[in-house]
Amino acid sequence: MLKNYLVVALRHLWRQKVYSCICILTFRYIHNEWTYDIFHENRDRIYRIYEVRKNPNGGIRNSARVPTPLASALKRDFPEIDKVVRFREEKSVVKYKEKMFVENMLFAGPDVFEVFSFSLLNGDKTALHNRASIVISQRMAHKYFDRENPIDKTLAVRINADYIDFVVKGVVSEIPENSSLKFDFLLPFEMQPNYERYADLWGSSRVISYVLLLENVDPLQLIPKFPEFILKYYQSTIQKYQEYDALALSDDALQLDLQPLYDVHLNSDVLGGLLPTGDRIFSFVVLGIALGVLLVACINFANISMALASTRIKEIGVRKVMGAERLQLMQQFWGEALLLSLIGLFVGIAFSELALPLFNSVTNKELVLDYGSEVMAYLVVLSILIGIIAGSYPSIVLSGYSPIHTLKGSLKSGGSNFFRKALITIQFSVSIFFIIFAIVTFKQIDYLKTKDRGFQDEQVVVIDASQPDKEQRLDVYTVYKSELSRYPSVLGITASFVHFGGLIWTTNVKCKGSVIAVQFFDVAPNFIETLGIELSEGRGFIRDSDLHGSIIVNEALVREFGWTSPIGKMLPEFRNRQIVGVVRDFHSRSLHHQIEPAVFELGRPDQYQYIYVRISPVEIQHTLNLLKKKWTDLNPYIPFQFSFLDQDLDSQYRAEERWGRISRSGSIFSIFIACIGIFSLAALAMNKRIKEIGIRRVLGASISDIVFLFFRGYVKLIVVANLCVWPIAYYAVGQWLNDFAYHISFPIWAFAVSGFLTFCVTLLTVSYHVLKAARSNPVDALRYE
């Protein structure tokens, strides 16, 4: 008996790899997303403290950035807190012998290894207690020291204008992928650039602080004490901003709150973290798509089992005549289904390894499959459950037929036919929904990337000039600009303090009795012209006096104030500078956001941290080599780092690209699996009605008549599926579109495309069996009648 089960299971083992692979990859993704930071032993006692700022218009902004001195004040005023660890990230140049790279630095408090459970391959938890120490990752140890022992080796790190030697006192093993804290270089917090400037400054929120509570301390005990704490330490800062930033702050305009470590990754409401946050909704969508595809696979499994069982009707009749009871037959079918599911699991594991790179690309993750006891237990239980569910209907229905009907080889469909049609309709519905979602996400992403941003971002090279110190930046920009201006392939050079289209600085401005948020940019005099931002009124920056007396605003700010003649107006929040020009509206942020009021003011050359070079589209690589050579001539100890502005701006839509990839993958998988289900259902129908086809052929029916006869049943199912899923898709996908301030109209034609595509795929799938049966000799079908 076991041998018989095994033979039947192996027949369809290859098909079962699909849902096994889906189970494995989905479980790994969801487990990864929902278990962030679980490896820390103190995870239940670690909290990130964050600021909650309320503006006079009722808006709330949660920020993970807090003042530098907050940590020591918390430790001093709250006996419930055991330890506090501060973090600050910076980019810096690292040198070792002939090797020199710009790296991401993380400056941390000395208790970091006592609060967080990062595994040290070398060194101990006190590694950062010495200000001359540095801890590096295993990857960086290989990068800089190859096979040498890195401990006690010296790395030179550029801090402000000087290179400071740090001794490697620890090497951290690879940090788990599901960690909200990652680093390659960990340095003492007090060694960060300009630390002395911010050490006691409560007016600048720039660091991230985690607290470790004492055991058995409820974090809710701390919350009521925060208002008094804020009044004690923040009062002077609040008064300062009330005067300078036009904030009519109420008593609760600034609050502090605690966020559990396990909530950091999936809570995107708190901005300014060290790493990009996850998306709880996206993880649910991935789970929903996987369950949808899995549902289609289970339906497919049941249909295939039914199709195979129809070829074994006489076997069932013989078994019953020979004394087999219904329970024994049910055990046989369930045994086959369970064995098939379990063996398919292991085939799916192998297939998952092959599909993992594609899955990581779709979800933008770096997952590694883990087959520990917990994972394997889940997969085995799930496979058994799928086997039981998928084998239930064939087991219960087929084992219940009488021996007379089974030995004749005939089955009465009755309610089972309706059930099979319902299953295939569900398959169609899932596939149609995925097709519509894939179409809409593709069109929306294309719209996001092709919509006019209000400035010319093509062929603009952005050079990171933040590494030279303040004194050097003046020479870097002026000399670099002078050197490059002599080359015809360089069409323009300008600069700004922050990356245009990246970090946005805002301030609050009084407007008509309320307060509005205004973006502001410190730029070089020719910034507007070089980036092609169009002036609608006035002039650009052309005079030396513009450095202290002039600003340029956009049309959105003019509309907010209701001005008809903005030229000559002044803004007190910008030191009463006079408006000399108005530019047309432009998108400095992603299209999730409305265009906001903006102000341009001239910055000083020693403040510019980003240089923009517009280059000719001809011989781009040659021009890039030129830019690098001139940079190296000026800054031999600072690596040349560049990007293209249009690519930087497109990166704002990485989340949307993930949505697009996952929807396309879901539609492809569901259509593929549904085709297998339709294929099996057509096989079952043809096997049951082969004699009917023979009679119709004898009576003169053409092959096209036979095809139409059998295909019209599927047409009805396609129509029902479309009518059921269209309203759901319109609402669900429409809600996704509404998350964008600028989006396409819902493409109604997507409904027609999904229906037509489903129709064509079904026609091709069904036609194989119908044409095969219609072209066969009618005599073969009617031989024993």
C-alpha positions, -999 to 999 in steps of 0.1 A, spaced: 0 0 0 28 24 9 45 17 -24 12 26 -42 9 58 -23 45 67 -32 40 61 -69 9 83 -70 26 110 -51 56 111 -74 34 117 -104 27 152 -93 56 160 -71 70 186 -96 37 205 -94 37 207 -57 71 226 -55 52 258 -63 31 260 -32 59 246 -10 82 273 -23 56 299 -16 52 286 20 89 287 26 97 321 11 66 338 25 72 324 60 108 335 58 99 370 48 71 375 73 92 359 101 121 383 91 99 414 92 80 405 124 110 394 144 133 424 140 158 428 169 145 397 186 181 385 190 189 411 217 187 395 251 174 427 267 148 434 239 119 436 263 136 463 284 150 485 255 131 515 243 139 543 219 130 577 231 115 601 206 100 636 203 64 644 195 60 679 181 26 694 175 22 725 153 -5 751 158 -25 737 129 -29 704 147 -3 684 127 19 659 146 55 650 138 72 621 155 110 623 154 136 598 166 161 626 168 167 641 202 192 666 217 226 653 226 224 661 263 191 643 267 207 610 276 227 622 306 197 641 319 174 610 316 200 589 335 202 616 362 165 623 366 150 588 362 161 561 386 140 536 366 166 538 338 195 514 340 216 526 310 213 550 281 231 546 247 233 574 221 240 570 184 250 594 157 258 584 121 284 602 99 303 596 67 340 598 69 372 588 51 390 557 65 427 550 56 448 520 61 482 519 43 473 524 6 436 517 11 413 547 14 375 547 13 345 568 24 326 548 49 295 551 71 305 556 107 283 550 137 293 568 169 279 551 200 280 554 238 303 531 258 275 508 271 264 498 236 275 461 240 260 459 275 226 470 262 225 454 228 235 418 221 259 422 192 282 392 190 319 400 193 343 377 175 372 395 191 374 419 219 350 424 249 320 446 259 343 474 271 358 480 237 344 515 233 353 527 269 386 540 254 382 570 231 410 558 209 392 525 202 372 514 172 350 483 166 346 470 130 324 444 113 337 411 101 332 423 65 354 454 71 381 433 87 384 414 55 382 445 34 410 464 51 432 436 66 426 407 44 438 376 64 457 397 90 445 397 126 428 432 129 430 435 167 454 463 177 458 474 141 454 512 135 429 528 112 431 565 104 396 582 104 390 617 92 373 637 119 366 673 110 398 684 92 422 659 107 430 622 105 428 605 139 442 571 146 419 545 162 430 511 174 408 482 165 397 466 198 368 445 186 354 427 156 316 421 154 302 390 136 278 396 108 248 414 122 215 396 115 196 410 85 166 417 107 183 443 128 173 480 131 208 488 141 236 480 117 272 493 114 305 485 99 325 510 120 316 517 156 334 546 173 332 563 207 303 588 208 324 617 220 347 614 190 321 625 165 327 657 145 317 689 163 308 670 195 317 698 218 294 722 199 263 700 206 273 683 239 251 707 260 229 721 232 192 714 238 181 733 207 194 707 182 178 673 179 204 652 161 211 620 179 192 588 186 189 575 222 179 541 235 172 535 272 175 502 290 150 501 319 156 482 351 140 448 353 103 448 362 99 485 354 68 494 334 76 521 308 43 537 316 58 548 349 80 572 330 55 589 307 37 610 333 71 625 344 81 637 310 62 670 310 80 682 341 113 670 326 106 690 294 99 721 313 131 717 333 154 712 303 136 724 271 121 756 283 148 779 270 147 761 237 109 765 234 111 802 241 138 806 215 117 789 188 86 808 198 105 840 189 125 828 159 104 801 144 70 817 148 57 788 169 29 798 193 37 767 213 12 753 238 22 734 269 19 701 251 34 712 218 66 692 226 63 658 242 86 628 248 75 592 244 90 557 245 90 532 216 97 495 223 126 481 204 105 455 186 83 483 172 111 503 157 113 486 123 76 484 114 65 517 128 70 542 100 53 570 120 85 579 138 109 596 114 146 600 114 158 565 123 192 551 115 179 528 88 148 529 65 118 515 83 98 485 71 62 487 60 37 468 81 11 472 53 35 458 27 42 428 49 5 421 51 1 426 14 30 401 7 12 377 31 -21 383 14 -7 377 -21 11 345 -9 -21 332 7 -40 341 -25 -16 322 -46 -15 294 -21 -53 292 -22 -51 289 -60 -25 262 -56 -47 243 -31 -77 245 -55 -54 233 -82 -43 204 -61 -79 194 -55 -88 197 -92 -58 176 -102 -67 150 -77 -102 149 -91 -89 146 -126 -66 118 -117 -93 100 -96 -116 100 -126 -91 76 -143 -93 53 -113 -131 49 -110 -130 12 -119 -102 7 -94 -124 22 -67 -153 -1 -77 -131 -32 -77 -118 -23 -42 -153 -18 -29 -165 -52 -45 -134 -68 -29 -146 -56 5 -128 -22 10 -147 1 33 -152 38 27 -129 47 55 -101 27 39 -106 45 6 -106 79 24 -74 69 41 -59 60 7 -67 94 -9 -57 113 22 -25 93 24 -17 101 -12 -24 138 -6 -3 140 26 26 121 11 25 142 -20 25 174 1 53 163 24 76 151 -4 67 183 -23 79 202 7 114 190 3 114 196 -34 101 231 -26 130 237 -3 154 230 -31 134 252 -55 133 280 -28 170 281 -28 170 287 -65 141 312 -63 156 331 -33 176 357 -54 145 366 -74 124 368 -42 150 391 -26 149 413 -56 111 415 -55 109 424 -18 142 444 -16 155 422 12 187 401 18 171 370 32 189 338 40 169 307 43 171 291 78 160 256 84 161 255 121 137 233 142 111 261 145 110 267 108 109 231 98 81 224 124 60 252 109 66 239 73 58 203 81 26 212 100 16 236 72 23 209 46 2 183 65 -26 209 68 -25 216 31 -25 179 23 -55 173 45 -75 203 31 -65 196 -6 -73 159 -3 -105 162 17 -129 167 -12 -117 139 -34 -114 116 -4 -150 123 8 -167 124 -26 -150 97 -46 -150 72 -18 -188 76 -14 -198 64 -49 -216 31 -53 -197 1 -69 -222 0 -97 -216 35 -109 -178 32 -105 -176 -1 -124 -196 15 -152 -170 43 -152 -197 70 -148 -200 97 -122 -229 119 -113 -217 154 -108 -246 169 -88 -233 193 -62 -197 184 -69 -198 200 -103 -210 232 -87 -182 230 -62 -155 226 -88 -169 255 -108 -168 276 -76 -132 267 -71 -122 276 -106 -141 309 -103 -121 317 -72 -89 310 -91 -100 333 -119 -109 360 -93 -75 360 -76 -57 361 -110 -78 390 -123 -72 410 -91 -35 406 -94 -35 415 -131 -55 447 -124 -31 456 -95 -1 449 -117 -14 472 -144 -22 501 -121 11 499 -102 30 499 -135 12 529 -148 15 548 -115 52 541 -112 57 552 -148 38 584 -140 59 591 -110 91 588 -129 80 607 -160 60 635 -145 77 669 -150 93 678 -117 96 714 -125 133 714 -131 158 696 -154 174 667 -136 189 648 -166 227 647 -170 233 663 -136 261 648 -116 259 653 -78 293 653 -61 295 647 -23 316 676 -11 308 672 26 341 656 36 364 686 31 364 707 63 347 742 63 379 760 54 387 737 24 352 739 10 357 775 -2 387 764 -23 370 732 -33 340 748 -49 356 779 -64 387 762 -77 368 732 -89 343 753 -107 370 774 -123 389 743 -135 359 726 -150 344 757 -167 371 755 -193 357 723 -208 329 723 -234 314 690 -220 307 708 -187 275 729 -192 271 743 -158 283 741 -121 265 750 -90 262 740 -53 239 737 -23 241 730 14 218 700 14 211 674 -13 184 689 -35 156 663 -36 171 645 -6 170 660 29 145 688 32 149 716 57 118 734 68 109 762 91 76 777 103 64 810 90 35 831 102 9 835 74 -26 851 78 -28 845 115 -16 808 113 16 790 108 28 772 76 58 750 69 82 764 44 111 746 28 144 765 25 175 759 5 209 775 8 223 776 -27 250 790 -50 240 821 -71 235 802 -103 216 772 -88 182 781 -103 196 786 -138 218 755 -137 189 732 -127 165 748 -151 140 760 -125 119 786 -144 115 821 -131 79 834 -134 86 869 -119 116 890 -109 152 879 -112 177 854 -99 206 860 -76 231 883 -94 244 908 -69 268 906 -39 241 922 -17 218 892 -24 239 872 1 224 890 30 194 909 16 175 888 -10 155 856 -13 136 838 -41 103 821 -34 81 797 -53 45 802 -65 31 780 -37 43 804 -11 29 834 -30 -5 816 -31 -4 809 6 1 846 13 -24 857 -14 0 882 -29 -6 896 -63 28 915 -64 53 895 -43 84 913 -55 97 935 -28 78 917 0 98 907 31 97 876 54 106 883 90 115 846 96 143 850 70 158 881 87 136 905 67 152 895 34 134 909 4 118 888 -23 136 895 -56 122 866 -77 95 840 -79 100 805 -95 74 782 -108 64 753 -86 87 723 -85 87 689 -68 115 687 -43 99 657 -26 82 626 -39 47 628 -54 33 614 -22 34 651 -11 18 683 -23 41 710 -35 50 731 -4 60 767 -1 98 771 -6 125 798 -2 159 800 -18 186 820 -1 223 824 -10 247 804 11 284 809 16 308 788 -5 323 773 27 288 759 35 283 740 2 283 702 8 270 692 -27 282 702 -61 261 698 -92 277 696 -126 255 696 -157 273 676 -184 268 670 -221 250 638 -230 279 631 -254 309 610 -240 295 609 -205 321 584 -192 349 607 -205 334 636 -187 330 616 -155 367 607 -157 375 643 -161 354 653 -130 372 626 -110 407 636 -121 401 673 -112 386 663 -79 416 641 -70 440 668 -80 423 691 -55 415 665 -28 440 637 -30 430 623 4 392 624 -2 376 598 -25 355 611 -54 318 602 -47 291 610 -72 256 601 -83 232 613 -109 204 636 -98 176 618 -117 186 585 -102 187 600 -67 151 613 -72 139 580 -87 151 563 -55 123 580 -37 100 554 -52 117 522 -41 87 512 -21 64 517 -50 87 496 -72 85 469 -46 47 471 -49 50 468 -86 73 438 -85 53 419 -59 20 425 -79 36 414 -111 50 383 -95 17 375 -78 -2 378 -111 23 356 -129 22 329 -102 -15 329 -99 -21 327 -137 4 299 -140 -11 279 -112 -47 287 -123 -37 274 -158 -27 241 -142 -60 240 -124 -80 247 -156 -59 221 -174 -68 195 -148 -105 205 -148 -105 202 -186 -89 168 -184 -117 157 -160 -144 170 -182 -130 154 -213 -126 121 -196 -162 121 -184 -177 133 -217 -156 114 -243 -185 93 -254 -207 125 -258 -180 140 -280 -179 108 -301 -217 108 -306 -217 145 -315 -189 139 -340 -208 110 -356 -239 132 -358 -219 158 -378 -206 183 -352 -175 201 -363 -143 206 -342 -152 243 -338 -186 233 -325 -170 210 -299 -146 237 -288 -173 263 -284 -196 238 -266 -170 231 -239 -154 266 -237 -187 285 -231 -188 270 -197 -155 286 -188 -167 319 -204 -195 320 -178 -170 314 -150 -147 342 -163 -176 366 -166 -188 358 -130 -152 362 -117 -147 395 -134 -181 409 -121 -172 398 -86 -137 411 -84 -139 444 -103 -156 464 -75 -131 449 -50 -102 458 -72 -115 493 -79 -118 501 -42 -86 484 -30 -63 497 -57 -80 531 -55 -71 533 -18 -35 527 -28 -36 554 -54 -50 579 -29 -18 576 -8 -2 598 -35 -9 636 -37 -4 632 -75 -16 600 -92 -32 587 -124 -69 582 -128 -79 546 -123 -75 530 -158 -109 515 -164 -94 497 -194 -75 476 -169 -108 457 -163 -111 449 -200 -74 439 -203 -77 415 -173 -108 399 -186 -94 395 -221 -61 381 -208 -79 356 -186 -101 347 -216 -72 341 -239 -51 321 -214 -82 299 -206 -89 293 -243 -54 282 -249 -53 260 -218 -87 243 -225 -82 240 -262 -55 214 -258 -78 188 -243 -108 198 -264 -90 196 -297 -74 163 -286 -107 148 -279 -125 163 -309 -98 150 -333 -98 115 -319 -117 87 -338 -153 86 -326 -152 48 -330 -127 45 -302 -150 63 -278 -181 43 -288 -165 9 -293 -182 -7 -262 -216 11 -264 
